[in-house]
Amino acid sequence: MSTTVTSKGQVTIPKKVRDRLGITPGSEVEFSLNEQGDVVLLKRGRKRPTKQSPFAKIRGIVKTDLTTDQIMALMRGDD
């Protein structure tokens, strides 16, 4: 896997690596050098709290007879 460094010194961590390390938006990562001079990427700390959408708060836990359209209208606050 390879990636290109931007003019700001940024790189995109490949999806396979993010998935393997459990890196998600807000995750802290650390770069270090091993004895051979290779760069090692480590996941650190906890994920920073992010504002959670109303839908994300109930995803997978609500049992209802409402249709998808009715649920979306409720989530948007439609009258």
QUIGI-V522513 format. One record per backbone hydrogen bond with DSSP energy under -0.5 kcal/mol. NH is the residue of the N-H (numbers start at 0). CO is the residue of the C=O. Records with the same first field share a line. If there is no record, write none. Layout:
NH: CO  CO
This chain:
5: 9
8: 5
12: 10
13: 11
16: 13
17: 13
18: 14
19: 15
20: 16
21: 17
22: 17
23: 21
26: 23
27: 43
29: 41
31: 39
33: 37
36: 33
39: 31
41: 29  39
43: 27
47: 25
56: 52
57: 53  54
58: 54
60: 57
61: 57
63: 61
70: 66
71: 67
72: 68
73: 69
74: 70
75: 71
76: 72
77: 72
